[in-house]
């Protein structure tokens, strides 16, 4: 009879616990399920995936090259010779320019965000874990860099090292990591006193090992959300620089350059402004919806 009682039967208890563990879901399983229930985030991920695919393959397969100059100057959109967005003042196909501009803007956004991610996460986790004078010194450096105007910093770099696309990546990434470091530092301060950290110290794990194997995996949630929200900020920053004439060099272009050119022709050729503006708006909206979905999915209060 005792074997029928799950409380008295050790085998029954073990089996019940095993089934509960096997049937349970981890934090990431719950987060993925909540994310997939968010229709706006799912649609945005699909649409953003298509945008990335078009940016990656579009300039390769499109019938016109973005650098080709022809005698057709600022013609209206037409299917004749597949100039579906017309041409610019130099006779270059605008749709081809839009495709390469989208690629450059996404590259700037992704690469600069990765730069800010690597620097900011490493800096913030190190400062938060070590604490004390080291933390105070490292965060004062962040405060000093915050005090520098972004546009002044970029103009200084462009003046000293000349203008090129790699420098734009570095300049924007060198500014955006500051907020990332503060977020990671705050998360690190909140978990560095937890029991599993103390257990790692007692086991003889080095400080670098604790940061890499225990601190960073536990701050990935807020970091993932911030990354999706940083890419639109970086794209807008690059567009702002391009609008001021500090962006990429010809014959390359970006959405910001195309918007600046379209703004000058807005009265006579409105499609030159509408096409890149709509493209940028859709891209930024997708990234923001994805970021909102990740924030809701990774919120521990929703478990």
Secondary structure, DSSP 8 states (H G I E B T S, - for coil): -GGG-TTT-HHHHHHHHHHHHHH---HHHHHHHHHHH-HHHHHHHHHHHHHHHHHHHHHHHSSS-TT---S--S---BTGGGBTT-B-TTS-BHHHHHHHHHHHHHHHHHHHHHHHHHHHHHHHHHHHHH-HHHHHHHHHHHHHHHHS-HHHHHHHHHHHH---HHHHHHHHHHHHHHHHHHHHHHHHHHHTTSHHHHHHHHTT--HHHHIIIIIHHHTHHHHHHHHHHHHHHHHHHHHHHHHTT-S--TT---HHHHHHHHHHTTTT-THHHHHHHHHHHHHHHHHHHHHHHHHHHT-GGG-
